[in-house]
Amino acid sequence: SIMTDPISVLDPPPPVCVSPETSLAEAISRLKVNNVGALLITGADGKLIGIFTERDVLYKVAGQVRDLSAIPVSQVMTPNPTALKATVPIAHALHLMSLHGFRHIPIVDDDGRPQGLPSFRGMVKFIGTNLAPATAHHAG
């Protein structure tokens, strides 16, 4: 059940990680090339320090930044994002995402290194596929 199943059962995709020095031009390119809605920003030690999302592109970059190659992603990322361990129940993750309007929530190990990046859409799809009641199919 989503109340007890850990978020790890979602088998979230591995996160696309970049350094804080990555230019906005490169960060936006990585979003497009990897077809993801968010990048995780990691420090030299590999620990999560920020998140950069497609919403950031719309609200913090578009029409406001002239030279995308001159600005590091660290200037527009959300620092110290909420992150969860893989053992947290799916219901808790959904609650946090709903409460704060997150579309993605990073999964980190005990040292704060990113392990996965499940999306709200992916969770809803998982629940629909795995937890929906079986329906009887009638011929004719």
Summary of the structure (lengths in Angstrom):
residues: 140
radius of gyration: 17.1
end to end distance: 33.6
largest distance: 63.7
contacts: 401
relative contact order: 0.22
helix: 34%
strand: 19%
